């Protein structure tokens, strides 16, 4: 019996994006070992239901008003060791008091802290001598440098915090073997993180794969729908959507006038909304309760990511749904997927568009790729497969 408490920066259920999908995966795996609690730190109050099988769920909605002392501390972040404004924005003394109460009542054997942004809550768990697992969805210093370069004080500060989190945690989980290599390159060979891949509940996509899921109204019966899914406030997704709108979609529109671009996910940008307003074949959904009907409407997923970290759950969802995929090397990074066997991996925009046209003109090729992709996701990225990697990690902590 392992009593596990997850500390997350948003509610992990219902999962509405990659972060929540990974958290919900790990929650479902860990609750097989014993009672499971969740302490979520949210930007807004929510009345979402608590699913069965969760022993404790405590949600703290961050206050919009701060004390004068907390305001001053945030402004003086450069003067405080291992302080960072993005972490300060998720930290409040009232949240600390509630977390301490939850820890005292639930008495976990292990605490799983999601991502570096909750670093300020690490000291509370270590002070109480709980074992801590740091679930690092991305190697954040590397991701920050991809997006911003060595921006003033923030990159060295981020590296210092990331290293301290890894050093203090009893164990660190990352998404892939590539992330293990990257972490050791940045912080030293002495650290031994565990690869806990992003995975999905493969069977929950069976209705899409078996053509038993109805597309949304207005999207049915169209053979040339391109889909991209993500949270568009995340800069890599924002860039990918712009490339789809400006470069890939117009190329495909020339030879396939009936093609449509489906951009599915929360926080669409103003640029995306303007593009949709000027072209009825560009569909920008905003947040949706379920992505599966949109996957059912799609004939190809295109992932033109130029930046990012971890591994792309959107590709795993495509594999499980029987939707063929075309991705850049960055988009397919961390997955044990091969160009021409499970999907097409192309880095030039012309090559991406050509690959989509190749799929649209050759049903036997679609069948070949989607069959191999489904076998891969079932064997290596299902919750059962990921659960075996979690078990190895727990064994190293003598928890099982």
N, C-alpha and C positions, 0 to 999 in steps of 0.2 A: 504494500500500500504506500503510495506516494501522494502527499498532499501538495498540490501545485497551485501557486497563485501567479497569474499573468498580470503584468502592468502594461497597459496599452494606451496609445495617445488618441485613439478614437474607439468607439464601440466596434468590436469585430463582427457583430451580427446585427442585421443581415449583411453579408459581405458585399461591398459596393465597388471594390477596386482591388488592385494587386496587394496592397498592404493588408487589407482586411482578409483577403483570401488566404494569404500566408498565415496570418494569426489564427484564422478559423481552422485551417489545416492542423496547426500545431496544438491548438486547444483540443480538437477531436482526438488527436493521437495521445495526448497526455492524459485525457480523462479516462482512458482505458486502464490506467495504472492506479487510479484512486480519486478521491474527492478533488474537484477543481474549482477555483475561484478566479474571478476577473475583477480587477480594479482599473476602470477606464477613465482617462482624463480627457474631457471633451471640450470643444469650443462653444457648444450650445447644448441646451437641454433637449432630451429626446425621450419619447415614450415608447421606443421600440420594445417589442416583446422579448422576454427572456426565454431562450429555447430550453427544452428538456435536457436534463443531465448536467446542469451547472449548479454546483452546491451553493455558490455565493457570487453575486454580481453587484458591485457597488460602482456607480457612475458619479464622477465629480465634474460638474460643469464649471469651467473657469469663470471667475468673477470679472466683470468688465471694469470694475473700479478697484484700484489698489490703494494700500496705505501709502502715506508719504515716504516711509522708509523703503518699501519695496520699489517704489518708483525711482527713488534715488539710487538704489542698488543697481537697477537695470541700466540707468543712464551711465553709471560708472563701471560698466562691465570690463572695460579695458584695464582697469586698476585691480580687478579681482582675479586671482589665479584660477585657471581652468573655468572661466566664465565665458558664456557665449549668448548673444541676444536671442537666438532661436530656441535655446534651451531655457533661458529665463522666461520666455513667453509661455512655457508650459508648466512653470513652477510657481506655486503659491503656498504660503504658510498654512492656509486653510486646507489645502489639498494634503499637505504633510500630516496635519492632525487627523484627517479622515483615514489616510493610509495607515498611520500608526494604530488607529483603532481597529481597522480591518486585520492588520497583521497580528495584533494581540488576540483577536477573536478566532481567526481562522487557523493560526499557527501552522504555516506551510513548512514542508520539508525543503522545498525549492521554490525560488521566485524566478520567473522568466520575464526579463525586461525587454520590451520591443524597441529596437533602434537606439541610436546615440542620443536622440533628442530628449530622452527621459533620464539622462545621466545624473541630473541633480537629485533624483530619488534613490540612486544607488547607495549613498552613504547611510540612508535610513535602514536599508536591508542589511548592509554589512555591519552596522552598529548592533543590530539584533542577532548577528551571527547566522543569518540564513544563507544557505547556498544560493548563488546567483548564476543564472544562465543569461548571457548577453546574446540576444537574437539579432544579429546584424544583417539587415535586409540588403544593404549595400555597404561597400567600403567607402564611407562617406567622404573622407579626405580626397580620394581619387575621383569620386563623382563631382565634388566641388571644383576640383582643378580642371576637370573636363569642361565644366560650364563657365567658370569664372577666372581661371588662371590663378596665380598667386596673389589674390586680392588682399592688399594691405596686411592687416593683422589676422584676418579670419582664417586663412589656410593653416598657418603654423599653430594657431590656437585650436583649430579643429583637430589637427594631428595630435596635439598634446592630449586633448580630451579623449580622443579615440584610443590612443595608446593606454591611457590611465584606466579606461573602462575595461579594455582587454586584460590589463594587468590585474585589476582587482576582481574581475568576475572569476568564478570557479570554472567556467567553461564558456566558450564563444561558439555560436553557430553561424555559419555563412551559407550561401546558396549553392556553391559549386566548388569543384576542385580549382577552377581558375581563380575564384575569390580567395581560396587558401593560399595559392601562390602569390597573389597580389598582397594579401595581408602580411605574409612573411617577408616579402620584398620591402614593404614600407616599414615594418616594425621589428623584424628579426626572426631568425629561425627557431628561437627557443619557444615561441608561442605555437600551440597545437590546437588550432580551431577544428571543429567538426563540420563537414559538409552535410547539411540537412536541406535537400533540394526543395525548391518550390514544387508543389504537387497539387493535384485536384482530385475531387471525388468523381472519377471517370464515369461511373454509372449514371450520374445525374445529367449527363449530356447524351445519354442513349437515345432519347426521343428525337433529338436533333439529328443525330447520325442516321437513325432509322426512318427519317422523313415523317415523323409522327408529331412534330411540333409546328404549329401554324405561325407563319411570319406575321408581323404587325400589319394592321389594315393599311392597304395602299402599297405594300412592298411585296405582295405575293405574285407569283407567276412571272418574275423578271429574272432572266438568266445571267445578267451581267452586273451584279451588285458587288462593289468593293467595300470591305468593312475595315475599320480601324477602331479599336476600343482603348479607352484610357481615361485618366483624370487629367484634364487639359490645363490645369494650373501648374502641373509638373512640367518644367521647361523642356525636357526631351520629347514629351508627347506634343507639346505646343509646336515645336520645330517640325516634328514628323507630320502633323496635320497640315502645316503650311506647305511642306513639300508635296503632299498628296494633292492639295488644292491647286497649287501653282504649276507643278511640273508633271506629276504622274497622271492624274485624272484628265487633264487636257490632251495628253498624248493618246490615251485610250479612247477618248470621246471621238477622235477623228475617224477611227475604224469601227467603233461600236457606239453609234449615236444614242442607243438606248441605255448606255451604262449609267450607273448611279454610284455616288460616293456616300457611304454611311459612316458618320463620325459619331460614335456612341460613347457617352460618358459625361460625368459631371464637370462643371466649371468650364464650359466652352468659352473660347476667347472672342473678343469683339470682331477680330478678323474672320473667324469661322462663321459667326452669325451674319456678318455682312455678305460673305460668299454664298451662304444658304439663301439669303434674301434675294440675291441677284440671279440665282440659278436653282430652279425647283428640283433639279436632279442631285443637288448636294443636300443631304439630310443631316442636320445637327440635332441630336435628340436631347442633350442635357442628361441629367441623372435619370436612369431607368430602373424599375424594380427588378428586372430580370433581363440579362443580355441574351438568353438563349433564343427567343424569337428572332432577334436580329441576326444571330448566327445562322438560324434556319433560312433567313432571307438572303444570306450572302453566298456568292459563288467563288469568292477568293478573299483571303485576308492578306493585306499588304502592310508590312511593318518596316517603314523606312527610317528607323531610328539611327541617329548619328551619335548620340550620347546615351549614357545610362549605366546602371550597375545591377547586380543580382542577375536574375533570369526572368524572362518574360512569360508571365502566366497567360497572357492573351494568346500566345502561340500554343501553349498546352491546351487551352480551351478550343482552339481551332482543330488541333489534332484529335481531341476527344469527340468533336462534333462532326468529323468527316468533312471539314472545310479545308480545301487546299490553301497553302500559304506561300508567300514570297516575302523574304526578309533580307535586310542588310546583314552583314557579318556581326555588327554590334547588336542588332535585334535578336540574333540567334545565339549570342554569346552565352556560354555556360550550359547550353543544352547539348546532349550527346546526339545531335541531329546532323545529318550529312546532306550536302547539296546534291540534288538530283535523286535522292533516295527517299527522304522524308518531306522535303520542301525544296524550293529554289532559294539559294543564297546569292544575292547580287548586290553590288554596291553602287553602281551607276544608275541614274534614274531611267535612262533609255533601256538598260538591261532589265530593270524591274518591270517596266511597261511591256517589253517584249516577252518576258516570262509569263505575265498575266495573259497576254494574247495567245501564247502557246497553250496554256491551260484551257482557255475558252474554246480553242479549236480542236482539242484532242481529249475526248472523254476517257479514253483508255489510260492516258497519262494521269489524269485526275484520280482515277481508280487506283492506279499503282501507288501514287504518292500518299493518298489518304489511307490506304491499307497499311503501308509501312509506318506511317505516322501514328496510327491508332495502336499498332503493336508496340511501338516505342513508348507512348505515353502510358499504356497499360502496364508495361513491364518495369519502367523506371521512374515514372512520375505520378503513379496512383498513390492514394493515401496509404495503402498497404505497403507499397515499396518504400515510401519515405519513412513509414513507421519502423522499418527494419534498421534504417540509419539512425533514427532517434534512439532505438533500443541500445545500439552500440555505444552511443554517446552517454546514455544513462549508466551503462555498465562500467564505463571508465570512471564515473563518479561513485561507484559502488552503491547505486540506488536501486539497481535490479540485479 
